[in-house]
Amino acid sequence: MKTVTILGATGSVGRSTLDLIERQPDRFRVVALTANRDAAGLAEAARRVGAEKAVIADESLLGALRDALAGTGVEAWAGADAIDEAAGAGADWTMGAIMGCAGLKPLMRALEGGGTVALANKEPLVSAGHLMTEAASAHGTTLLPVDSEHNAIFQCLDRARPESVSRIILTGSGGPFRTMSLEEMRRATAAEAVAHPNWSMGAKISVDSATLMNKGLELIEAFHLFGLPQERIDIVIHPQSVIHSLVEYVDGSVLAQLGAPDMRIPIAYTLAWPERMETPCERLDLVAISRFDFEAPELERFPALRIARETLEAGGAKPAILNAANEIAVASFLEDRIGFLDIASVVNETLSAYAPEVPSSIDEVLEVDGEARRVAAGLIGKFAR
C-alpha cells in the first residue's frame, strides 16, 4: 500500500484527493491529514479514511479536534511545528495543498523527506522556486504538478530528451471577464469575478483567473518545473478549458492533454504515478464539444500577464513580492475596498517600491513575503473606493 499525507485536507484539492483515496482504499494508507482551522471537517475526514494522525494549525482548536476524534484511535496534534513534523514524516506520497505562504515550510519538509510530492498550490514555486527544486533534487524527491496546466505539460513532455522540446503552451479559459471592456471591468463586482465559467474554485484563485494573474503565476511555476526559458513558454486563451496545455517539439509536432475540467483527473495522475488509476470523472465527448477556440491574451485589458513576465525576468526576490502583493490586493478587492482594475496597479506599485536581496532560505522568503504584504497594504488606501 502507498502511504499518503495530505497537507490541506479540508480544501477543495484535499477533498478531491480524499474522494479518490476512498474509492480505492486497498491501495492507500493515510498517515496524516492537516487543516488550518476546520477541526470538524478534519476529524470527519480522518475518521472516514482511518488516518493515523490529524493535525490542526490553530492550536486553540486542539481540544475540539481531540473531542471529535475521541474513541477513533486517530492521534490529534496542533500547531505549525506539528504540521511540519507531519509533512516530513516520510510518506510515499504527499499532497501539498496548503494555501498561501503558510505552505512553504511544510512543503520544504516534505521535499526533504524524499518520496513523491504532489504540488497543488502556486506559492511555493512562485515565491521560492529555486529553493524548492534544489531541495527536491538534493533529496531524490519526485515533484509532480497538480495544477491542470502543468500536469498536462508533465504528461506530454519527453523528459528523457528535453532538447527535442521547442516550447510549452499554457492554456487558460480567460475567466469570466474574457470579453468585457475595460470600462465594464472597472465596475466589476467580487461576485462577478468569482463566477468562473468552467471551474469550481475558491474566491482567491477565481479572482486570479479573472485578472489572468493565475496565468502569470503559472508562467513562473512552469519556468521552475520544466527548465525552459520564459521566451519559450507561451500563453493561449482557450475558453472551453478542455485542452489543458500543450508541448511543441522541434519537428513541429504538438502534443496536448485533454480532459473534463475536474481536478480529480490531475490529482489521480500524481496519486497513481507512474501508473494510472480509474476516476469517476466525466469522459470527454468531442462531438458534443464540437469546437475548440483559441485567442491571444490582451495585455492592455489584462496587465497582470505583462507584470508577471517582467517579474520572472527580474528574478531574485521579485516573484515572492508579486505573489504577496497580489494576495493583499485580491483580498482587498473581495472586501470591496478597491476596484477590480486596481489589483494589478497595487501589485505593480509594490514591485516598484523596493528591491530586497535574493532570498537564500525559506525564512528569508517569508521575510520578503511579510514586507511585501506590509507595503501592499499601505498602498490600498491610495486606491480605496
Summary of the structure (lengths in Angstrom):
residues: 385
radius of gyration: 20.4
end to end distance: 55.1
largest distance: 61.6
contacts: 1359
relative contact order: 0.11
helix: 50%
strand: 16%
